Amino acid sequence: QVQLVESGGGLVQAGGSLRLSCAVSGGIGSIAAMAWHRQAPGKQRELVAAITSGGRTNYADSVKGRFTISRDNANNTVYLQMNILKPEDTAVYYCAARVGFAYNYWGQGAQVTVSS
């Protein structure tokens, strides 16, 4: 059973930076990819960034060039470095693990608020 615990959310001014962390435990060998999703009030959850077990990454167009997903295999942690934050980045950010063909394990979420 995969378990995910996020940390690192908070309040930041526009133009600032934050780094989210996701500690992964259990069933690590079965994970095909890790991702960060986000959900803003009144909006659907969207994929922000993903990284496969082979290290391939992809990003939503809205965050390309500003956000970076990475992983530390030794510490079983996935990161999302967020730079040049904008008010529209305000959302709850969720770490997710893909086992098989769907993201079926989720963390509890971390609030990120960007003030203008």
C-alpha positions as CSV (number, residue, x, y, z in Angstrom):
1,Q,0.0,0.0,0.0
2,V,1.5,3.3,-1.1
3,Q,1.3,6.2,1.3
4,L,2.0,9.8,0.5
5,V,2.6,12.7,2.8
6,E,3.0,16.3,1.5
7,S,4.7,19.2,3.2
8,G,5.9,22.7,2.3
9,G,2.8,24.6,1.4
10,G,2.1,28.1,2.6
11,L,1.6,31.7,1.8
12,V,3.9,33.6,-0.5
13,Q,3.8,36.9,-2.4
14,A,3.6,36.9,-6.2
15,G,7.0,36.4,-7.7
16,G,8.2,34.3,-4.8
17,S,9.1,30.6,-4.5
18,L,8.0,27.5,-2.6
19,R,9.0,23.9,-2.6
20,L,6.6,21.1,-1.9
21,S,7.8,17.7,-0.7
22,C,6.1,14.3,-0.9
23,A,7.4,11.5,1.2
24,V,6.6,8.1,-0.3
25,S,6.4,4.9,1.6
26,G,5.0,1.4,0.9
27,G,4.9,-0.3,-2.5
28,I,7.5,1.9,-4.0
29,G,8.6,-0.7,-6.5
30,S,5.2,-0.8,-8.1
31,I,5.0,2.9,-8.8
32,A,5.2,3.8,-12.5
33,A,5.1,7.6,-12.1
34,M,4.7,10.3,-9.6
35,A,2.8,13.6,-10.1
36,W,1.6,16.8,-8.6
37,H,-1.9,17.9,-9.2
38,R,-3.7,21.0,-8.0
39,Q,-7.3,22.0,-7.4
40,A,-8.3,25.7,-7.1
41,P,-11.7,26.7,-5.6
42,G,-14.5,26.0,-8.1
43,K,-12.2,24.3,-10.6
44,Q,-11.4,20.8,-11.5
45,R,-8.3,19.1,-10.3
46,E,-5.5,19.4,-12.9
47,L,-2.1,17.8,-13.5
48,V,0.7,20.2,-12.9
49,A,3.8,18.0,-13.3
50,A,4.7,14.4,-13.5
51,I,7.9,12.2,-13.5
52,T,8.1,8.6,-14.6
53,S,10.2,5.9,-13.0
54,G,12.5,6.4,-15.9
55,G,12.9,10.1,-15.1
56,R,10.8,11.5,-17.9
57,T,9.0,14.7,-17.0
58,N,6.0,16.6,-18.3
59,Y,4.4,19.8,-17.3
60,A,1.2,21.7,-17.7
61,D,1.7,24.6,-20.1
62,S,0.7,27.1,-17.4
63,V,3.8,26.1,-15.3
64,K,6.4,25.3,-17.9
65,G,9.6,27.2,-17.2
66,R,8.5,28.1,-13.6
67,F,8.0,24.7,-11.9
68,T,10.3,21.8,-11.7
69,I,9.5,18.2,-10.5
70,S,12.3,16.1,-9.2
71,R,12.8,13.0,-7.0
72,D,15.3,11.8,-4.5
73,N,15.3,8.0,-4.7
74,A,17.6,7.6,-1.7
75,N,15.1,9.3,0.5
76,N,11.9,8.3,-1.4
77,T,10.8,11.9,-1.8
78,V,9.4,13.8,-4.7
79,Y,9.6,17.6,-4.9
80,L,7.9,20.4,-6.8
81,Q,10.0,23.5,-6.9
82,M,7.7,26.4,-7.8
83,N,9.3,29.7,-8.9
84,I,7.8,33.0,-10.1
85,L,4.5,32.2,-8.4
86,K,1.4,33.9,-9.6
87,P,-2.0,34.4,-7.8
88,E,-3.5,31.9,-10.2
89,D,-1.2,29.2,-8.8
90,T,-3.3,29.4,-5.6
91,A,-4.7,25.9,-5.0
92,V,-4.5,22.8,-2.9
93,Y,-1.6,20.7,-4.3
94,Y,-1.8,16.9,-4.2
95,C,1.0,14.4,-4.6
96,A,-0.1,11.3,-6.5
97,A,1.3,7.9,-7.4
98,R,0.5,5.9,-10.5
99,V,0.4,2.2,-10.1
100,G,-0.7,0.7,-13.4
101,F,-2.6,3.1,-15.7
102,A,-4.1,5.6,-13.2
103,Y,-3.1,7.8,-10.4
104,N,-4.7,5.8,-7.6
105,Y,-2.8,6.9,-4.5
106,W,-3.1,10.5,-3.2
107,G,-1.7,12.5,-0.4
108,Q,-3.8,14.7,1.9
109,G,-3.0,17.9,0.0
110,A,-1.0,21.1,0.8
111,Q,-2.4,24.6,0.5
112,V,-0.5,27.1,-1.6
113,T,-1.7,30.7,-1.5
114,V,-0.1,33.4,-3.6
115,S,-0.9,36.9,-2.8
116,S,-0.8,39.7,-5.3
